[in-house]
């Protein structure tokens, strides 16, 4: 399952979740949080989700297939 946002103008009909819903899922071994904030949005932020992996949204094709399809992927792009 993919939960998240639009990456590189790719429209994905993915459900969105609240921060409370995400907090309830933290620690689940089937959850992968991928931080895909752009440049300064990521580097200038003091807010990082513990356990999230950072991926460059501009390089989506280079990393998109490395995550297991049987996991819940949450894309953080606020």
TIMAR-211833 format. One record per residue: residue number from 1; residue in three letters; x, y, z of N, C-alpha, C in turn. Coordinates in steps of 0.05 Angstrom, whole numbers. Example, Ala and Ser with C-alpha at 12.3 -4.5 7.8 and 13.67 -1.06 7.14 Angstrom:
residues 2
PT pos code    nxx    nyy    nzz   caxx   cayy   cazz    cxx    cyy    czz
PT   1  Ala    264   -114    156    246    -90    156    264    -66    156
PT   2  Ser    257    -45    142    273    -21    143    258      1    157
***
This chain:
residues 78
PT pos code    nxx    nyy    nzz   caxx   cayy   cazz    cxx    cyy    czz
PT   1  Unk     17    -23      0      0      0      0     18     25      0
PT   2  Unk      9     45    -14     24     70    -15      6     92     -2
PT   3  Unk     17    106     17      3    129     29     21    153     25
PT   4  Unk     10    174     14     28    196     10     18    218     -8
PT   5  Unk     36    228    -25     31    251    -40     39    247    -69
PT   6  Unk     36    268    -85     44    266   -113     74    271   -114
PT   7  Unk     88    254   -128    117    256   -131    123    261   -161
PT   8  Unk    138    283   -165    146    289   -193    123    289   -212
PT   9  Unk    101    302   -203     78    305   -220     65    279   -227
PT  10  Unk     71    257   -213     58    231   -218     33    231   -200
PT  11  Unk     11    229   -212    -14    228   -196    -18    199   -187
PT  12  Unk    -20    196   -161    -24    170   -149    -49    173   -132
PT  13  Unk    -68    155   -136    -92    155   -120    -85    141    -94
PT  14  Unk    -71    154    -77    -62    143    -51    -77    157    -29
PT  15  Unk    -85    142     -9    -98    154     14    -79    172     29
PT  16  Unk    -90    192     42    -75    209     59    -80    202     88
PT  17  Unk    -62    209    106    -67    203    134    -59    227    151
PT  18  Unk    -70    228    174    -64    249    193    -38    241    208
PT  19  Unk    -27    261    222     -3    255    238    -10    236    260
PT  20  Unk    -34    238    270    -43    219    292    -44    190    281
PT  21  Unk    -54    187    257    -55    160    245    -27    149    241
PT  22  Unk     -9    167    232     18    158    227     32    151    254
PT  23  Unk     28    167    274     39    161    301     30    134    311
PT  24  Unk      5    127    306     -5    101    315      8     78    300
PT  25  Unk     20     83    277     33     62    261     63     60    266
PT  26  Unk     74     80    279    103     80    284    111     55    299
PT  27  Unk    133     43    291    142     18    304    133     -7    289
PT  28  Unk    114     -4    271    105    -27    256    126    -35    236
PT  29  Unk    135    -60    236    157    -69    218    148    -69    188
PT  30  Unk    122    -66    183    113    -65    155    110    -37    145
PT  31  Unk    119    -17    160    117     11    153    144     22    144
PT  32  Unk    145     35    121    169     50    112    160     78    107
PT  33  Unk    173     97    121    167    126    117    190    137     99
PT  34  Unk    182    149     77    201    160     58    197    190     57
PT  35  Unk    217    205     65    216    234     65    225    244     38
PT  36  Unk    207    255     23    212    264     -4    209    294     -7
PT  37  Unk    214    308     15    213    337     13    235    348     -5
PT  38  Unk    229    369    -19    248    381    -38    269    398    -23
PT  39  Unk    293    397    -33    316    414    -24    314    428      2
PT  40  Unk    309    454      1    308    470     25    286    463     45
PT  41  Unk    264    452     34    243    443     52    253    422     71
PT  42  Unk    271    405     62    283    384     79    307    394     94
PT  43  Unk    326    408     81    351    416     94    346    438    115
PT  44  Unk    326    455    111    321    477    130    303    469    153
PT  45  Unk    292    445    152    273    437    172    287    424    196
PT  46  Unk    278    431    219    287    418    244    269    394    250
PT  47  Unk    248    391    235    229    369    239    235    346    221
PT  48  Unk    243    324    232    248    299    217    233    277    231
PT  49  Unk    223    259    216    208    236    227    229    215    234
PT  50  Unk    230    207    259    249    187    268    244    161    252
PT  51  Unk    265    150    241    262    125    226    256    128    196
PT  52  Unk    250    153    188    244    157    160    270    156    144
PT  53  Unk    268    147    119    291    148    101    287    172     82
PT  54  Unk    308    184     75    307    208     57    313    199     29
PT  55  Unk    296    206     10    300    201    -18    296    227    -34
PT  56  Unk    312    230    -55    309    254    -72    285    251    -90
PT  57  Unk    266    269    -88    242    266   -104    248    270   -134
PT  58  Unk    270    283   -140    278    287   -168    290    262   -181
PT  59  Unk    297    243   -164    310    218   -173    292    194   -168
PT  60  Unk    266    198   -169    246    177   -163    252    151   -178
PT  61  Unk    258    153   -203    262    128   -219    286    112   -209
PT  62  Unk    305    124   -196    329    110   -187    324     95   -161
PT  63  Unk    304    102   -145    299     89   -120    271     77   -117
PT  64  Unk    254     82   -135    226     73   -132    222     43   -128
PT  65  Unk    239     28   -141    235     -1   -140    251    -15   -118
PT  66  Unk    265      0   -102    282    -13    -81    266    -20    -56
PT  67  Unk    242    -10    -53    226    -16    -30    206    -39    -35
PT  68  Unk    203    -57    -16    186    -80    -19    157    -72    -24
PT  69  Unk    145    -86    -42    117    -80    -49     97    -90    -28
PT  70  Unk    106   -107    -10     88   -117     11     88   -100     36
PT  71  Unk    102    -78     36    103    -60     59     85    -36     54
PT  72  Unk     78    -22     75     63      3     73     83     25     70
PT  73  Unk     82     39     48    100     62     42     85     88     47
PT  74  Unk     97    105     64     86    131     70    105    151     60
PT  75  Unk     97    169     42    113    190     31    107    216     46
PT  76  Unk    128    227     58    125    252     72    135    275     54
PT  77  Unk    117    293     47    125    314     28    114    341     37
PT  78  Unk    109    345     62     97    370     72    115    394     68
***
